[in-house]
Amino acid sequence: MKRTLILLLQAAAVLLLTAACQADLLTEQDETLIPDPSAPIELSGSAPIETEASGVVTRADGDRLPFTLYAVPSSSSSWPAAPYINKVDATLASGSGTARAISFSPAAYWPVGGQSLKFIGVMKANGATTLSSGSVSLTAGKGEDKDVLLSNNFTGNKSNHSGSMTFNRLMARLIVKPGADNKQVVTCNINGGSSSATYNVLTEATSNQSGTYTINYSTNSDSQTYYLIPGTEISELTNVAAGGTYKGTIQLTNNSGANTSFTTTAGYSYTIEVTASQVKLTITTNNSIGWENGGDINLQ
């Protein structure tokens, strides 16, 4: 009798273990990222514009904005070794609105198990760029290749994928120009913060800041545009010379003449005006503007 009871208990244990293994297997199968060939992924999106005539983005790729497309499970807290969509060439149609068509090749399909995906797109104002282990490189300087745009805010699955990919700028913009009443050649330096950094598209954190970017400006150059890594504090100009006379360090002032400073924020634009008359040198900055406003990058 005792032997029979032991055998029954052993058999029950085997059945319980088998059921548990099957449950685990079903769970694993539900969570696998197996594409459903009957459910193609279709995307749309939008990107901001540069509206100033002096800053119009000139492109040679017609009426579409090229970018690099990625997708990872929405639950990912770190970049996976094999993203669901990995480094695929894509384009965003020009025009207006938030639902402009996105084309990419090869085609991709929603996971059969219904798992949600987070879509990531990265571009520069003058063309596509790529990620490295889930991070994009940021470099301070002049030129549209420094203007990096990222979309990492759209998540969807096979049964619920309304919405679109919205691209936002990762850099801040600084415009330095002579004031309307400037009468002398002024030269100066501006501390532009870190020269390089990386931005993690999942944690949305900037790290690995290194180097120092120094702006060398002359009013002989008229208006100049610089792209700066966010978090750069600017309160003064150094090594200032006006009309050949060395002035040293000059504090920024606001329109009321009081000393001021600002810290750059991604997607915002700042302007410094340098004005030297025969008796006075003034360096003023206005309020920041939302650089995201406007619509589309102007393609010419």
C-alpha positions in Angstrom: 0.0 0.0 0.0 2.8 2.3 0.9 4.7 1.6 -2.3 1.5 2.3 -4.3 1.0 5.6 -2.6 4.6 6.6 -3.4 4.2 5.7 -7.0 1.0 7.8 -7.2 2.7 10.8 -5.6 5.6 10.5 -8.1 3.1 10.3 -11.0 1.3 13.4 -9.8 4.6 15.3 -9.5 5.5 14.4 -13.0 2.1 15.6 -14.3 2.5 18.9 -12.4 6.0 19.4 -13.7 4.9 18.6 -17.3 2.0 21.1 -17.0 4.3 23.8 -15.7 6.7 23.2 -18.5 3.9 23.5 -21.1 2.7 26.7 -19.5 6.2 28.1 -19.6 6.5 27.0 -23.2 3.2 28.7 -24.2 4.3 31.9 -22.4 7.6 31.9 -24.3 5.8 31.3 -27.6 3.4 34.1 -26.9 6.3 36.5 -26.2 8.4 35.6 -29.2 8.7 38.1 -31.9 7.4 36.0 -34.8 6.3 38.2 -37.8 2.7 37.7 -38.9 2.8 37.9 -42.8 -0.8 39.0 -42.9 -0.2 42.1 -40.8 2.2 44.5 -42.5 3.5 47.5 -40.5 2.5 50.8 -42.0 3.8 54.0 -40.5 3.3 57.8 -40.8 5.1 60.7 -39.2 6.1 64.4 -39.2 9.3 66.5 -38.8 9.9 70.2 -37.9 11.0 73.0 -40.2 13.7 75.6 -40.4 11.8 78.7 -41.6 14.4 81.4 -41.7 15.6 82.3 -45.2 19.2 82.1 -44.0 18.7 78.7 -42.6 16.6 76.9 -45.2 17.7 73.3 -45.4 18.8 72.5 -49.0 18.6 68.8 -50.0 19.4 66.9 -53.1 17.0 64.0 -52.4 13.8 65.4 -53.8 10.7 65.6 -51.7 11.4 62.9 -49.1 13.4 63.0 -45.9 15.7 60.0 -45.4 16.1 58.4 -42.0 17.1 55.1 -40.4 14.3 53.1 -38.8 14.5 50.7 -35.8 11.9 48.9 -33.7 12.4 47.1 -30.3 9.9 45.5 -27.9 8.3 48.3 -26.0 9.3 46.7 -22.7 13.0 47.1 -23.5 14.9 48.9 -20.9 18.2 48.4 -22.7 19.1 48.1 -26.3 18.6 44.4 -27.6 21.3 42.6 -29.4 18.9 42.0 -32.3 16.2 44.8 -32.7 13.0 43.6 -34.3 13.6 46.2 -37.1 17.3 47.0 -37.3 18.9 49.8 -39.3 16.4 49.9 -42.2 16.5 52.7 -44.7 13.3 54.8 -44.6 11.9 58.0 -45.9 9.3 60.5 -44.7 7.2 62.3 -47.2 7.3 66.1 -47.4 4.3 68.2 -47.0 2.4 69.2 -43.8 0.5 67.5 -41.0 1.4 64.7 -38.6 0.4 61.8 -40.8 2.8 61.9 -43.7 3.6 58.6 -45.3 6.7 56.7 -44.3 8.3 54.2 -46.7 10.9 51.6 -45.9 12.4 48.5 -47.3 12.4 45.6 -46.7 8.8 45.3 -45.5 8.2 44.4 -41.8 5.2 42.8 -40.1 3.7 43.0 -36.6 4.5 40.2 -34.2 2.0 37.4 -34.3 1.7 37.3 -30.5 0.5 40.9 -30.3 3.6 42.2 -28.5 4.0 46.0 -28.6 6.9 47.6 -30.4 8.6 50.9 -29.9 9.6 52.6 -33.2 12.7 54.7 -33.4 13.8 56.9 -36.3 16.9 59.1 -36.5 18.0 61.6 -39.1 20.1 64.7 -39.7 18.8 67.8 -41.4 21.1 67.0 -44.3 20.5 63.2 -44.5 20.2 60.0 -42.6 22.3 58.9 -39.7 22.4 55.7 -37.5 22.4 54.5 -33.9 25.2 52.7 -32.1 23.9 50.3 -29.4 20.8 52.5 -29.0 22.6 55.8 -28.8 23.1 58.6 -31.3 26.2 60.8 -31.4 25.9 64.5 -30.9 28.6 66.9 -32.1 28.6 70.7 -31.5 29.5 72.9 -34.4 28.3 74.6 -37.6 26.5 72.9 -40.5 23.3 71.0 -41.0 25.0 67.7 -40.3 25.0 68.7 -36.6 21.2 69.1 -36.5 20.1 65.7 -35.3 16.4 64.7 -35.2 14.9 61.8 -33.3 11.5 60.0 -33.2 11.1 57.6 -30.2 7.6 58.3 -29.1 5.4 55.9 -31.1 4.5 52.5 -29.7 2.0 50.1 -31.2 1.0 46.4 -31.8 -0.9 44.4 -34.3 -4.3 45.4 -33.0 -3.6 48.9 -31.8 -1.3 51.1 -33.8 -2.9 54.4 -34.2 -0.6 57.4 -34.0 2.5 58.5 -35.9 6.3 59.0 -35.5 7.1 62.6 -34.5 10.7 63.8 -35.1 12.1 66.3 -32.6 15.5 68.0 -32.5 18.1 66.8 -30.1 20.4 69.9 -30.4 20.0 73.6 -29.4 20.7 76.3 -31.9 22.6 79.6 -31.3 22.6 82.4 -33.8 25.3 85.1 -33.3 25.0 88.3 -35.4 25.9 92.0 -35.5 23.2 94.3 -34.2 21.5 96.7 -36.6 23.5 99.6 -35.3 26.9 98.0 -35.2 29.6 100.3 -36.5 32.9 98.4 -35.7 34.4 95.0 -36.3 34.0 93.0 -33.1 35.7 89.6 -32.5 35.0 87.4 -29.5 34.9 83.8 -28.1 31.9 82.0 -26.7 32.1 78.9 -24.6 29.8 76.5 -26.5 29.8 73.7 -23.9 30.8 70.1 -24.6 32.1 69.3 -28.1 30.5 65.9 -28.2 28.1 63.6 -26.3 25.7 60.6 -26.8 22.0 60.4 -26.4 20.3 57.1 -25.4 17.0 56.8 -27.2 15.5 54.5 -24.6 16.5 56.2 -21.4 16.4 59.6 -23.1 19.6 60.7 -21.3 22.6 62.5 -22.6 26.0 61.2 -21.4 29.6 60.8 -22.4 30.1 64.6 -22.7 33.6 65.4 -23.7 35.8 68.2 -25.0 35.0 71.9 -25.1 33.5 73.7 -28.1 34.7 77.3 -28.4 32.9 79.6 -30.8 35.2 82.1 -32.6 33.0 84.9 -33.9 33.6 88.1 -35.9 30.9 90.6 -37.0 32.7 90.5 -40.3 31.1 87.1 -40.8 27.6 88.6 -40.4 25.1 86.1 -38.9 26.4 82.6 -38.0 24.5 79.6 -36.8 25.9 77.1 -34.3 24.4 73.8 -33.0 25.1 73.2 -29.3 24.6 70.2 -27.0 21.7 70.9 -24.6 22.7 72.0 -21.1 25.2 74.6 -22.2 25.2 77.7 -20.0 26.1 81.0 -21.7 26.5 84.2 -19.7 29.5 86.0 -21.3 31.8 86.6 -24.2 35.5 86.4 -23.7 38.5 87.8 -25.6 36.3 90.5 -26.9 37.9 93.2 -29.2 36.0 96.1 -30.8 37.5 98.3 -33.4 40.9 96.9 -32.6 40.6 97.7 -28.8 40.7 94.8 -26.4 37.7 94.7 -24.1 38.3 91.4 -22.3 35.2 89.6 -20.9 31.7 91.1 -21.5 28.6 89.9 -19.8 25.4 89.2 -21.7 22.6 91.6 -21.1 18.9 91.5 -21.8 16.9 94.2 -23.7 16.6 96.1 -20.4 20.4 96.2 -20.0 20.6 93.9 -17.0 23.1 91.0 -16.9 21.6 87.8 -18.0 22.4 84.2 -19.0 20.7 81.2 -20.5 21.1 77.4 -20.5 20.4 75.7 -23.9 17.5 73.3 -24.2 17.0 70.8 -27.1 14.7 72.1 -29.8 15.1 75.8 -28.8 16.9 78.6 -30.6 18.8 81.5 -29.0 20.2 84.7 -30.5 23.1 86.9 -29.4 23.5 90.4 -31.0 26.8 92.2 -30.9 26.7 96.0 -31.3 29.7 98.3 -31.1 29.3 102.1 -31.6 32.0 104.7 -31.2 31.5 104.9 -27.5 29.7 101.7 -26.4 29.8 98.0 -26.8 26.6 96.0 -26.0 25.9 92.3 -26.3 22.3 91.3 -25.9 20.3 88.1 -26.1 16.6 87.8 -26.6 14.2 85.2 -25.2 14.5 81.7 -26.6 12.0 80.5 -29.2 10.6 77.0 -29.8 12.6 75.9 -32.7 10.2 73.0 -33.3 7.4 75.3 -34.4 6.7 75.7 -38.1 5.8 72.5 -39.9 8.3 70.9 -42.3 11.9 71.0 -43.3 11.9 73.1 -46.5 13.1 70.9 -49.3 14.7 72.7 -52.3 
